[in-house]
């Protein structure tokens, strides 16, 4: 069993990105991983924007990255790049905070014009932070993620299949065999 840090880089409490990550966390948990969620938006703005490396929330986030075997990084795409709040956190982490870790990059956005944001914006940063293995990421269109009044989530069938594949690939890369029937 691996410890997975699941990082939501969305600035919005009601974001599809955040809800999708928490949905995928369930699949990883069903596969035997210990999943720790981190919503970057909950870190005080003064710590992020003031680059306060000693702020208790930044210290705690740094410790979460250090303890994780693998990291899922999810972000909405804005102007063909990952979110500013995610950038602010990544800038405050140690240079090699992802050293030797397996990383799964995920992104959401309104149009397929942003599909390459993972490879051209996010992947180079994750690599520069020492990620040991960055598995194939996935971009999900906002229209494929439906949030219902009761808070439940529905993901379009094609996106569900693709996400299951990348999550299972990530799980395998962490060194455990995913339960194929788990959390479908």
N, C-alpha and C positions, 0 to 999 in steps of 0.2 A: 504494500500500500504506500502510495506517494502522497506527499502534501502538495496541494495545488493552490496557488494564490490566483484568484479570479478577479481581475482588475477591470472595473468599469470606468472608462474615461469620459463618461457623459456628464455634462454640467447640469442636466435636468433630472429631477427626481422621478419623473414619469416617463422617462425615455424608453424607446423600444430597445435600444442597445442594452441598457441595464436589465430590462426584463428578459431579453434573449439570453444574456449571460447567466442570469439566475436559473433560467430554464435548463441551460446546458450544464450548469453546476449539478443539477439533479442527476443527469446521466453519468457524470463523473463520479458522483457519490455512490450511485448504484453499481458502478464498476469497482468499488472498493477504495476509492481515493478519499482522503480527508481534504475537503474543499473549504478554503477560507476566503470569503468575499471581501473585497475592498472597493468601496465606491469613492473615487477620488473627490467627488463633490462634497463629501462630508469632512474633508480636511479643511480647517479654517483658511479662508482666503488670505488673511494677513500672513500666515505661515508660507503659503505657496507663492504669493506675489511679492512678499518681502524677502524671499529666499532665506528663511530662518531655519537653517540646518539643525539648530538645537531645539526647535519647538517640539514639545512632546508628541504631537501628531506626526511630524516628519520622522522623528526617531522611531516611533512605533511602526510606521509604514516601511522604513528601512529594515527594521527587524523582521517584518513579515516577508519581505523579499529574500532576506538572508536565510530564513528557515525553510523556504519553499524548495521543493524538488523541481517543480514545473510551474509555469506562469501562463495564464490565459490573459491576453490583453485585448479588450474590446473597446472600440471607439466609434462614435459617429464620424462621418466624413464631412468636413466643412472646407470649402474652397480647395478641394483636392488634397487635403491633408488631415491628419488626426487632430483631435480637439486640443485647444489651448490649455485646458485644465490638465489633460494628460501630459502634455509637453512640460508644464510647470512642475509636475511631480517627477517625471523622468530626469529633468534638469537637476533636481535636488538629491537624487540618489547617487551613491558612489559610482565612479566610472565603470566598474565591472560588477554592478549589482546583479546582473544576469549571468555571471560567470559560471559556465558549466551547466546551466539550466536548460531544460527543454521548454520551448515557448510556442504557444499557439496564438497567432495574430488574427483577430476578427474585426470586421468593420460593417457598419450599416450606413445606408445613404439613400437618397431619393431617386438617383438615376445611375444607370450603368456607366455613365461618363466618369464616375469616381471609382470604378472597380479596381483600377491599378494603384490606388492610394496605399494599399497594403505593401505592395512591392516597391513602390518608388518613394514613399514617405516614411512608413512605419518600419519596414524590415531593416533598412540601413541603420536606424537608430538602435534597434534591438541587437543587431549584430555588433555595433560599436560598443555596446554595453556588455559584450562578452558572452552572449547566449551560446550555449554549447550546441544546440540543435534547434533551429526554427522550422517547425513542421509546416506543411502546406496550410495557408490561411484560407479564410473564406469571407467574401463580401455578400451581404444579404440586403436586398432591396427593402426599404421601409414598407412598401405595399405588400410584402410577403409576411409581415409580422402584424398580426391583429391582436389588439388588447381589448378585452371585453369589459363590460361594466362591472362585473364581479372581480376583476383583476386577473382573470385567467388569460392565458396566451395561446394563440393558435398560429402555427407557422405553416405556410404553404407547403404542399407535399414535396415538390421538387427541392425546395430549400431545406426541408426536414431531412431528406435523404442525404444531401450534400453535407449538411452540418453534422449528421450522425457519422459520416465517413471521416471528416476531419477530426472530430472529437475522439473517435475510436483510434485513429492514426496517432493522435497525441497521446492517448492512453497507452498504446503499444510502445511508443517511444519512451515513455516513462518506465517501462519495464514490466508492465503487467498486462495480462491478457483481458481485453474487455469482454464483458458478457454481452453477446450480440443481441439478446432479447431484452437487455436492461434498458429501462427508461426510454423506450422508443417514442 
